[in-house]
Amino acid sequence: MDLHGFLKALARRWPIVLLCLVLAVGAALAATNLSTPVYEARAQLFVATRTGDDTAQLNQGQSFSQARVQSYAEIVTTRQVTEPVVKQLRLHTTPEELASRISAVAPLNTVLIDITVRDTAPRRAASTANAVAKRFSAVVERLETPKRTPGPQRQGKNRRTESATSPVSLGITQEATAPATPVSPRPLLNLGVGVLGGLLLGAGFVALRETLDTTLKTTEALGRFTELPGLGTIPYDRSAPRNPLVTADVHSKRAEAFRKLRANLQFSQVDDPPRIIVVTSSVPGEGKTNTAVNLALSLSEAGVSTCLVDGDLRRPCVARTFGLVQDAGLTTVLIGQARTEDVMQQAGGRLSVLASGAVPPNPTELLASARMEEVLRELADTFEVVIVDSAPMLPVADTVGLASLAQGALLVVRAARTRRDQIRTAAESLDRVGVRVLGTVFNMAPIPKGDRYGAYGRYGELPAPRVAAPRQGAAVSMGARRAGEK
């Protein structure tokens, strides 16, 4: 699927994208409202080295501080720092939990240490950060203070361990203050993440649906897949189940689509026009009977003598569509109980209908019999075109034998319903028995928005002309003239 196809899929499935966006934004807002605000307080320490006034000693002390400051930052979260702070501030927590809320960072090439404490109370965060900074300074200075033992002259009673001065001192350069705004949650950030996540989720869901969905959405995609000419695209009409015949509204888009199908069928096979055409589909519910019926009507409207044969001997629908008698028809002729002219019925104009007759127990054998071939030849000698409505290809084997007796077949495909593997199997079955597939009919296709013919309203109808109202002066003079004539 290329970028153009993916964008069209997004436009076609925009409700899914919108639903994912609404759910993600709702989840982000819920997480923001349910989250407990967390505040951060920061204290800053400066590490200094006690050296002389000599420049070399100052540089040496600076290097010493920079080398040690990274190690100092790791001491901030140790127990010897956190445990006294917990006791001092009487915090309802453990030293380990307090350590998890403390972070210390020593910026590169500096002798500064930034101590940050996170807490749900802003004042407590500030007091904890200051207490940690003070305790940390004392711990570092104690660790850096060298210890020495006195000489022999101080043995005996006066023997003791004396501590020298620490070469490092830590001073607080910035005390922590109570923060005014929390660092978590961040409503705008959460909203942005929700919007982005919703769009990505919707796009991913659409991509997954398009990958798993093997149906065809456009007649161009059907042509590329089957490599067969697309002879017609029949738009979806929700009133078709109630009014299956296009003669109910001759100016509808559906009626015009069947006229286009008739014209394409006539001009696609100019050198060798088929006389017997089987209309079939892959599976039930694709509209093959409706296509066969209205194609026959369109041909008869054009002055072509047409015979419509109901060759679906399992679920016949042609007679019911026209309101004709179904009990006598094709099966009656095949078993020799009547002739075709005896059971032929008229559906108006130049259209004759041969109903299915009684449903037989062996439709596959009857439709593939030599007698069926004779009946089709008789009809082809009498009528210019014979349209045969057959059973679906995949559920039963009736159409395979029947199609081999015809001169061409039309494969009806329902938009966004018939799967690619079903279409492929049906086309291969027709090709296997040597049937010439004239083309495909893309049925129940969505109607593009704004599908109008310029100034035309419905097909074949011009808007009523506008008549300008006469001016008042002209109306008065006209009335005076009529009065003078009287």
Sequence and secondary structure as in RCSB ss.txt:
>XXXX:A:sequence
MDLHGFLKALARRWPIVLLCLVLAVGAALAATNLSTPVYEARAQLFVATRTGDDTAQLNQGQSFSQARVQSYAEI
VTTRQVTEPVVKQLRLHTTPEELASRISAVAPLNTVLIDITVRDTAPRRAASTANAVAKRFSAVVERLETPKRTP
GPQRQGKNRRTESATSPVSLGITQEATAPATPVSPRPLLNLGVGVLGGLLLGAGFVALRETLDTTLKTTEALGRF
TELPGLGTIPYDRSAPRNPLVTADVHSKRAEAFRKLRANLQFSQVDDPPRIIVVTSSVPGEGKTNTAVNLALSLS
EAGVSTCLVDGDLRRPCVARTFGLVQDAGLTTVLIGQARTEDVMQQAGGRLSVLASGAVPPNPTELLASARMEEV
LRELADTFEVVIVDSAPMLPVADTVGLASLAQGALLVVRAARTRRDQIRTAAESLDRVGVRVLGTVFNMAPIPKG
DRYGAYGRYGELPAPRVAAPRQGAAVSMGARRAGEK
>XXXX:A:secstr
  HHHHHHHHHHTHHHHHHHHHHHHHHHHHHHHHS  BEEEEEEEEEEE   S HHHHHHHHHHHHHHHHHHHHH
TTSHHHHHHHHHHHT SS HHHHHHTEEEE  TTSSEEEEEEEESSHHHHHHHHHHHHHHHHHHHHHHHS EE  
 GGG GGG   EE   SEEEEEEE     SS SB  HHHHHHHHHHHHHHHHHHHHHHHHHH  B  SHHHHHHH
H S EEEEEE  TTTTT  SGGG TTSHHHHHHHHHHHHHHHHTSSS  SEEEEEESSTTS HHHHHHHHHHHHH
HTT  EEEEE  SSS  HHHHHT   SSSHHHHHTTSS HHHH EE STTEEEE   S  S HHHHHTSHHHHHH
HHHHHHHSSEEEEE   TTT SHHHHHHTTSSEEEEEEETTTSBHHHHHHHHHHHHHTT  EEEEEEEEE   TT
   TT SSTT           HHHHHHHHHHHHHH 
